[in-house]
């Protein structure tokens, strides 16, 4: 019997996950199908019950359901519980188990480009859901010093205090962070500032960067944000959000099938959909 998978969100029509996962199922000769499901917040509980009732093998969760879905699941992985967000659900013998592959996906993509990260002095821009997943996952991976800059200091402080892993952090305002960017080996941009169609925005203008600095922006539309363009002009190596998107999908696929898929194939597929080439 064909196994059913999907992604739920509101909206969900823009998702590239169906093309990415259906290509993988076909590539590995699996009789499985992945669909987008537009689920409004008021219908989330019914949707989860429906997935369980029909025996769906797994599904992804995107905004605005990543937090609200947690109490509707049978079990939640320790990292997803700490982050407070689930983006991947696996049906294990009738039990729906939630995971968060966003942060770990970011780390896997980062390690492809920057193999030794534990000693890197790091700055995260933003303190929202993506920042939290990345911050916790980097701390889990062994980074010792991760500072956070955000417009609202209280939110950044709450993020740092909630981390279950040992890490040292300073909380900076945006102006202070902009002036001290030349102290960091790794800068990670996690906000939506600079995303299409508002491509002229940048969350943190900087005039100097440390030699050898690596700058990552989780946005992938456009493929090169203004922040990445400025960082490259100053001599930094850069990375857009394609790697995070691909690896979070690869980790979800592995949870569902036991196979860690061909990420180069996935990346090529995503870039083809976007109509460009990666940074």
Secondary structure, 3 states (H helix, E strand, C coil): CCEEEEEEECCCCCCCHHHHHHHHHHHCCCCEEEEEEECCHHHHHHHHHHHHHHCCCEEEECCCCCCCCHHHCCEECHHHHHHCCCCEEEEECCEEEEECCHHHHHHHHHHHHCCCCCCCCEEEECCCHHHHHHHHHHHHCCCCEEEEECCCHHHHHHHHHCCCCCCECCEECHHHHHHCHHHCCEEEECCCCCCCCCCCCCCCCCCCCCCCCEEEECCCCCCCCHHHHHHHHCCCEEECCHHHHHHHHHHHHHHHHCCCCCHHHHHHHHHHHHCCCCC
